[in-house]
Amino acid sequence: MNKKILTDREQEVFELLVNNKTTNEISKILQISEKTVRNHISNAIQKLGVKGRAQAVIELLKLGELTI
């Protein structure tokens, strides 16, 4: 069974990140605060055990959680 690593919301945030959206743009698109966007990113980084957004994206691509 293939369990997803990210919540649906974290997934949405990272899909927008890989499409070169800024934290501000993501907050407007998803109608959430920038702080909430940063929290989603931070939670995903912790789950993945990586050191930043870029590494998180690379790891999610490797795991097949994200596609470009």
Backbone as CSV, one residue per row, in Angstrom:
resi,resn,N_x,N_y,N_z,CA_x,CA_y,CA_z,C_x,C_y,C_z
1,MET,0.849,-1.194,0.000,0.000,0.000,0.000,0.883,1.241,0.000
2,ASN,0.558,2.168,-0.854,1.375,3.374,-1.004,0.756,4.529,-0.227
3,LYS,1.265,4.759,0.979,0.718,5.827,1.820,1.348,7.161,1.443
4,LYS,0.505,8.161,1.300,1.011,9.486,0.967,1.762,10.075,2.161
5,ILE,2.817,10.792,1.852,3.622,11.445,2.885,2.970,12.762,3.298
6,LEU,2.526,13.509,2.305,1.986,14.846,2.558,0.475,14.822,2.732
7,THR,-0.010,15.804,3.485,-1.453,16.015,3.529,-1.867,16.596,2.179
8,ASP,-3.159,16.602,1.914,-3.638,17.168,0.643,-3.209,18.626,0.509
9,ARG,-3.287,19.377,1.603,-2.939,20.805,1.565,-1.447,20.996,1.321
10,GLU,-0.613,20.201,2.004,0.834,20.289,1.783,1.152,19.967,0.322
11,GLN,0.449,18.982,-0.211,0.618,18.595,-1.613,0.294,19.781,-2.532
12,GLU,-0.820,20.445,-2.261,-1.203,21.612,-3.070,-0.127,22.695,-3.019
13,VAL,0.387,22.949,-1.823,1.421,23.978,-1.644,2.659,23.626,-2.464
14,PHE,3.108,22.376,-2.379,4.320,21.990,-3.107,4.109,21.948,-4.615
15,GLU,2.898,21.597,-5.051,2.630,21.637,-6.494,2.741,23.070,-7.008
16,LEU,2.306,24.027,-6.214,2.441,25.429,-6.608,3.897,25.883,-6.525
17,LEU,4.617,25.398,-5.511,6.042,25.744,-5.380,6.833,25.292,-6.604
18,VAL,6.597,24.068,-7.058,7.361,23.584,-8.222,6.966,24.325,-9.497
19,ASN,5.848,25.024,-9.449,5.449,25.864,-10.577,5.879,27.320,-10.372
20,ASN,6.918,27.493,-9.560,7.562,28.794,-9.336,6.666,29.852,-8.699
21,LYS,5.697,29.415,-7.900,4.852,30.374,-7.178,5.552,30.763,-5.877
22,THR,5.408,32.026,-5.509,5.993,32.506,-4.250,5.041,32.178,-3.105
23,THR,5.543,32.325,-1.887,4.709,32.116,-0.701,3.480,33.018,-0.771
24,ASN,3.697,34.250,-1.184,2.598,35.214,-1.294,1.572,34.769,-2.336
25,GLU,2.052,34.340,-3.486,1.139,33.886,-4.544,0.356,32.649,-4.108
26,ILE,1.050,31.721,-3.445,0.393,30.502,-2.964,-0.705,30.849,-1.968
27,SER,-0.411,31.790,-1.068,-1.408,32.177,-0.061,-2.660,32.751,-0.724
28,LYS,-2.468,33.520,-1.793,-3.616,34.104,-2.505,-4.401,33.037,-3.261
29,ILE,-3.693,32.137,-3.930,-4.351,31.082,-4.712,-5.177,30.167,-3.798
30,LEU,-4.584,29.772,-2.661,-5.264,28.828,-1.760,-6.131,29.538,-0.721
31,GLN,-6.081,30.860,-0.722,-6.847,31.688,0.225,-6.545,31.327,1.684
32,ILE,-5.242,31.239,1.966,-4.747,31.028,3.327,-3.643,32.049,3.584
33,SER,-3.270,32.243,4.830,-2.238,33.234,5.132,-0.854,32.731,4.706
34,GLU,0.061,33.682,4.527,1.438,33.311,4.191,2.047,32.464,5.301
35,LYS,1.698,32.773,6.530,2.212,31.991,7.667,1.754,30.536,7.557
36,THR,0.516,30.337,7.177,-0.001,28.972,7.012,0.736,28.253,5.887
37,VAL,1.021,28.963,4.798,1.796,28.381,3.693,3.162,27.934,4.223
38,ARG,3.821,28.829,4.969,5.142,28.495,5.524,5.056,27.314,6.497
39,ASN,3.972,27.244,7.266,3.787,26.114,8.182,3.662,24.800,7.417
40,HIS,2.897,24.802,6.338,2.746,23.590,5.520,4.101,23.154,4.965
41,ILE,4.873,24.119,4.486,6.195,23.816,3.929,7.103,23.255,5.027
42,SER,7.084,23.914,6.173,7.904,23.491,7.310,7.534,22.075,7.772
43,ASN,6.246,21.790,7.842,5.793,20.452,8.256,6.289,19.391,7.281
44,ALA,6.198,19.686,6.004,6.650,18.735,4.984,8.160,18.520,5.072
45,ILE,8.903,19.598,5.286,10.363,19.505,5.414,10.724,18.600,6.597
46,GLN,10.014,18.771,7.704,10.259,17.925,8.887,9.937,16.467,8.599
47,LYS,8.814,16.207,7.963,8.418,14.829,7.645,9.461,14.144,6.780
48,LEU,10.034,14.913,5.845,10.994,14.357,4.896,12.407,14.292,5.461
49,GLY,12.652,15.026,6.532,13.979,15.038,7.136,15.017,15.725,6.265
50,VAL,14.601,16.785,5.578,15.518,17.521,4.705,15.742,18.925,5.254
51,LYS,16.585,19.696,4.556,17.007,20.992,5.098,16.526,22.203,4.305
52,GLY,15.381,22.121,3.690,14.893,23.292,2.975,13.922,22.924,1.872
53,ARG,13.333,23.966,1.307,12.313,23.786,0.263,12.849,23.017,-0.926
54,ALA,14.025,23.426,-1.394,14.588,22.806,-2.591,14.819,21.315,-2.372
55,GLN,15.410,20.962,-1.241,15.644,19.547,-0.937,14.325,18.797,-0.794
56,ALA,13.335,19.449,-0.204,12.019,18.825,-0.050,11.426,18.511,-1.421
57,VAL,11.524,19.465,-2.342,10.993,19.256,-3.698,11.717,18.083,-4.368
58,ILE,13.041,18.058,-4.259,13.832,16.975,-4.868,13.401,15.622,-4.299
59,GLU,13.267,15.562,-2.991,12.877,14.313,-2.325,11.469,13.883,-2.750
60,LEU,10.555,14.831,-2.820,9.179,14.512,-3.221,9.117,14.033,-4.669
61,LEU,9.970,14.600,-5.519,10.039,14.141,-6.910,10.575,12.709,-6.953
62,LYS,11.631,12.437,-6.183,12.211,11.091,-6.130,11.193,10.070,-5.658
63,LEU,10.390,10.456,-4.673,9.401,9.554,-4.086,8.134,9.431,-4.932
64,GLY,8.070,10.231,-5.988,6.899,10.193,-6.851,5.688,10.924,-6.271
65,GLU,5.925,11.737,-5.250,4.838,12.497,-4.623,4.507,13.759,-5.420
66,LEU,5.485,14.196,-6.225,5.307,15.400,-7.040,5.720,15.083,-8.466
67,THR,5.082,15.760,-9.398,5.524,15.665,-10.791,5.681,17.092,-11.313
68,ILE,6.594,17.243,-12.245,6.826,18.582,-12.792,6.048,18.722,-14.087
